[in-house]
Amino acid sequence: MRKRAAPQATGGTGKGSQTRDLTRPATPEPLPIPVYDNHAHLEFEDGVDQLDPLDSLARAVSAGVRGIVQVGTDLETSRWSAQLAASDPRVLAAVALHPNEAPRLFAEGLLSSHLSEIARLAAQPRVRAVGETGLDFFRTGEDGRAAQIESFETHIEIAKANGIALQIHDRDAHDEVVATLLRVGAPERTVFHCFSGDARLARVCNEHGWYMSFSGTSTFKNAPALREALTVARPELVLAETDAPFLTPEPFRGRPNAPYLLPHTVRRMAETLDEPLDDVCARLAVNTERVYGAWDAGDDD
Ligand SMILES: [Zn+2]
């Protein structure tokens, strides 16, 4: 299954999609110790040359990215993610209805039946997270918020019922995301995917033991607050992701993203933390396996 990435969702600021360079950056020098991409969407096509999901995984491995969490955003992509994870040892899956889907599904009377199907998928052994769910006050207005919050709360319950991680999409909604987690009770392993907060939110995450997954945005020139948050975050709570095909790290911002480009973000993390790259990679791998379990463990952990 392939979906075309929406041009406005590429994370560029102010650059029209027609000016984007759609060629793929070269594979970077491999990381010295393999890590995992905590959040990617292999079903989305972007770029002039198509990268088949299996080719994308092979290329990631060649760059020192030994596995990924493939993330669904609706029923179709969640089913596909679960299937890919069941058939490929390099993949674990996350399943959910994206927060920007929830208001539409609610209006069409489909929200609760779709949530039931997400709950069924979440019980599969290689589905190790519920996500991406959360709140998006950037793209959803006041009228959609009640449905979005209801959907988020149900996803939290599904994660807890299955004893798996939660991957949160939080866009312009830090306070309400935190309030919802505290009201409903956060799952034991809760991840802020594409962490977009500052040092203040990092301290809140530290206090509650919530994970912060840093994406390519943490390499952007205009993101010193994200890098400050990284230096504040407890090291055992730090993860890394691409959110591919979106949010390509520097120096390739705006070009098509894929898990093989994660090393650019990881190298920048090591620089920001002023730590040896080996140490950062080793810790990212350990943290990731603590959240999702082992990639190569069969079907029953
Ligand atoms: Zn995503």
Residues whose N, C-alpha, C, O or C-beta is under 5 A from the ligand:
A	BS01	ZN	D243
